[in-house]
């Protein structure tokens, strides 16, 4: 997220998670305003243009 926030013209607008609690934790940590407890809800947000799927290394 830190790198994404540094990209010119990019805005990290929303986070989706398997649970509302997980989305709230992640969103609070990174200052992401919209937080969704399901991936479907995040993908349904009309303001979201790109979905970035992160997986653990």
Contact map, one row per residue, 1 for C-alpha under 8 A:
111110000001000000000000000001000000000000000000000000000
111111000000000000000000000001000000000000000000000000000
111111100000000000000000000000000000000000000000000000000
111111100111000000000000000000000000000000000000000000000
111111100111000000000000000000000000000000000000000000000
011111110100000000000000000000000000000000000000000000000
001111111100000000000000000000000000000000000000000000000
000001111100000000000000000000000000000000000000000000000
000000111110000000000000000000000000000000000000000000000
000111111111000000000000000000000000000000000000000000000
000110001111100000000000000000000000000000000000000000000
100110000111110000000000000000010000000000000000000000000
000000000011111000000000000000011100000000000001000000000
000000000001111100000000001000011111000001000001000000000
000000000000111110000010011000010111000001000000000000000
000000000000011111000010000000000011111011000000000000000
000000000000001111110110000000000001111000000000000000000
000000000000000111110110000000000000111000000000000000000
000000000000000011111110000000000001110000000000000000000
000000000000000011111111000000000011110000000000000000000
000000000000000000111111100000000000100000000000000000000
000000000000000011111111110000000000100000000000000000000
000000000000001111111111111000000011100000000000000000000
000000000000000000011111111100000010000000000000000000000
000000000000000000001111111110000000000000000000000000000
000000000000001000000111111111010000000000000000000000000
000000000000011000000011111111111110000000000000000000000
000000000000000000000001111111110000000000000000000000000
000000000000000000000000111111110000000000000000000000000
110000000000000000000000011111110000000000000000000000000
000000000000000000000000001111111000000000000000000000000
000000000001111000000000011111111110000000000000000000000
000000000000110000000000001000111110000000000000000000000
000000000000111000000000001000011111000000000000000000000
000000000000011100010011001000011111100001000000000000000
000000000000011110110010000000000111111011000000000000000
000000000000000111111110000000000011111010000000000000000
000000000000000111110000000000000001111111000000000000000
000000000000000111000000000000000001111111100000000000000
000000000000000000000000000000000000011111110000000000000
000000000000000100000000000000000001111111111000000000000
000000000000011100000000000000000011011111111001000000000
000000000000000000000000000000000000001111111101001000000
000000000000000000000000000000000000000111111101000000000
000000000000000000000000000000000000000011111111000000000
000000000000000000000000000000000000000000111111100000000
000000000000000000000000000000000000000000001111100000000
000000000000110000000000000000000000000001111111111000000
000000000000000000000000000000000000000000000111111000000
000000000000000000000000000000000000000000000001111100000
000000000000000000000000000000000000000000100001111110000
000000000000000000000000000000000000000000000000011111000
000000000000000000000000000000000000000000000000001111100
000000000000000000000000000000000000000000000000000111110
000000000000000000000000000000000000000000000000000011111
000000000000000000000000000000000000000000000000000001111
000000000000000000000000000000000000000000000000000000111
